[in-house]
Amino acid sequence: MVTTLLIADSGDFVGRKVACLSLTFGGLHADRHAGNTRRADARTPWHPRGTPIANTRQLSLVSLEECEEIAAALGLATLDPALLGPNLVLQGIASLSLLPPATRLQFPSGATIFITEQNVPCRHPGARIAAAHGDSRLAGAFGRASTGRRGLLALVEREGVVQAGDSVRTVPLRTARPHLPRVKS
């Protein structure tokens, strides 16, 4: 289930809460990660930095369950998922961060997102968490605490609207061999 929707349209890492998101093939209009392309950076060292590449980071997802695990690992009572910079906060998908790439998440409107990769820990959320809790040690501890629980990155496969409270259908990667027509020789 979708519990919270956020959009980072002010240039800030932490987004503002909204009731619905209109997903387009370019991501979320005005969000800091919107667009069909992005610039290569430290996450894509096989391309020269700054080179335009396909945007596989249009959306960021986290789960309430994994936020609770990160909070426990940091010794916090709670962790506001918004501090991790997501667009969608989900509940009820076991081990969300471990869903494999090419898994799809589909919403009642038909909107579908395509998981591209696991979101690895970075310094931005650690700094936000440290500031929010007034404890500078949390900035460095976040990386270890969130490894394998930081959420996922995705792109929009089918346009549509996602609303807070929506159910989420997981469409797993098909691992069976596709049917190939027989060729007569």
C-alpha positions in Angstrom: 0.0 0.0 0.0 1.1 3.6 -0.7 1.3 5.4 2.6 3.0 8.7 1.6 3.8 10.5 -1.7 6.5 13.2 -1.9 7.8 15.5 -4.6 11.1 17.3 -4.4 10.2 20.3 -6.5 12.0 23.0 -4.5 15.4 21.7 -5.2 15.6 20.3 -1.7 16.5 16.7 -1.1 13.5 16.1 1.1 10.2 16.4 -0.7 6.9 17.8 0.3 3.9 15.6 0.9 1.2 15.5 -1.8 -2.0 13.6 -2.1 -1.3 12.2 -5.6 1.5 12.0 -8.2 1.0 12.1 -11.9 3.6 9.8 -13.4 4.8 10.5 -16.9 7.4 8.9 -19.1 9.7 11.7 -17.9 9.0 10.9 -14.2 7.4 13.5 -12.0 7.2 16.9 -13.6 9.3 19.5 -11.6 10.8 16.8 -9.3 14.6 17.0 -8.9 15.0 13.7 -10.7 12.5 14.3 -13.5 13.5 13.8 -17.2 14.2 11.2 -19.8 17.9 11.8 -19.4 20.3 12.7 -16.6 24.0 13.4 -16.4 26.5 10.6 -15.6 27.9 10.9 -12.2 29.9 8.9 -9.6 27.2 6.1 -9.8 28.0 5.6 -13.5 31.8 5.6 -13.7 31.8 3.7 -17.1 30.6 7.0 -18.7 32.5 10.3 -18.6 31.1 12.5 -15.8 28.4 14.8 -17.2 27.6 12.8 -20.2 23.8 12.6 -20.9 22.5 9.1 -20.2 19.0 7.5 -19.9 17.4 8.4 -16.6 16.9 5.2 -14.7 16.5 7.2 -11.4 13.2 9.0 -12.0 11.6 7.7 -8.8 12.8 6.6 -5.4 10.9 4.2 -3.2 11.3 3.2 0.5 9.3 1.0 2.8 8.0 1.8 6.3 9.2 -1.6 7.4 12.8 -1.0 6.3 12.7 2.5 7.8 11.9 0.9 11.1 14.8 -1.5 10.7 17.2 1.4 9.9 15.8 3.3 12.9 16.5 0.3 15.2 20.0 0.0 13.8 20.7 3.7 14.5 19.2 3.5 18.0 16.3 5.7 17.1 12.7 5.3 18.2 11.4 6.3 14.7 12.8 7.5 11.4 10.8 9.8 9.2 10.9 8.1 5.7 10.9 11.6 4.1 14.5 12.1 5.3 15.6 9.4 2.8 14.4 11.5 -0.1 11.8 9.1 -1.6 8.8 9.9 -3.9 6.8 6.9 -2.7 6.7 5.4 0.8 5.2 1.9 0.7 4.0 -0.6 3.3 3.5 -4.3 3.1 6.1 -5.4 0.6 8.5 -7.7 2.4 12.1 -6.7 1.9 11.3 -4.0 -0.7 14.9 -3.2 -1.3 15.6 -6.8 -2.3 13.1 -6.8 -5.2 15.2 -7.6 -8.3 15.6 -5.1 -11.2 12.9 -5.5 -13.9 10.2 -6.1 -11.2 7.2 -3.9 -11.9 4.9 -2.2 -9.4 1.5 -1.4 -10.7 -1.2 0.9 -9.2 -5.0 0.9 -9.6 -4.8 3.6 -12.3 -2.7 1.3 -14.4 0.4 3.4 -13.7 3.4 1.1 -13.7 6.9 1.6 -12.5 9.9 -0.5 -13.5 12.5 -1.2 -10.9 16.0 -0.4 -12.2 18.2 -0.9 -9.2 18.6 -0.8 -5.4 19.3 2.6 -4.0 22.6 2.6 -2.2 23.2 4.6 0.9 24.5 8.1 0.3 25.5 11.1 2.4 22.4 13.3 1.9 20.0 11.2 4.0 22.6 10.6 6.6 23.1 14.4 7.0 19.4 15.0 7.1 18.8 12.3 9.8 21.7 13.7 11.9 20.3 17.2 11.7 16.7 16.1 12.5 17.9 14.2 15.5 20.6 16.6 16.7 23.2 13.8 16.6 26.2 14.2 14.2 27.2 10.5 14.6 24.1 9.4 12.7 25.5 10.9 9.5 28.3 8.3 9.3 26.3 5.5 10.9 23.5 5.8 8.3 25.5 4.0 5.5 26.0 0.8 7.5 22.5 0.9 9.0 20.8 1.3 5.6 22.8 -1.1 3.4 20.3 -3.4 1.8 17.4 -1.4 3.2 17.7 2.0 1.4 14.9 1.3 -1.1 14.7 1.2 -4.8 15.1 3.4 -7.9 12.6 3.1 -10.8 11.5 4.6 -14.0 7.9 5.1 -15.3 6.9 2.3 -17.7 3.2 3.3 -18.0 1.8 6.7 -17.2 -0.9 7.3 -14.6 -1.8 8.7 -11.3 -0.7 7.2 -7.9 -2.6 8.3 -4.8 -1.9 7.9 -1.1 -3.8 4.7 0.0 -3.4 3.0 -3.3 -2.8 -0.7 -3.4 0.4 -1.9 -5.1 0.6 -5.0 -7.3 4.0 -6.5 -7.6 4.7 -8.0 -11.1 7.8 -10.2 -10.7 10.5 -10.6 -13.3 9.6 -13.4 -15.5 12.3 -16.0 -15.3 10.8 -18.7 -17.5 12.1 -19.0 -21.0 9.9 -17.1 -23.4 8.0 -19.1 -26.0 9.9 -19.1 -29.2 8.3 -20.2 -32.4 9.7 -23.4 -34.0 11.4 -22.9 -37.2 11.0 -25.6 -39.8 14.2 -26.5 -41.5 
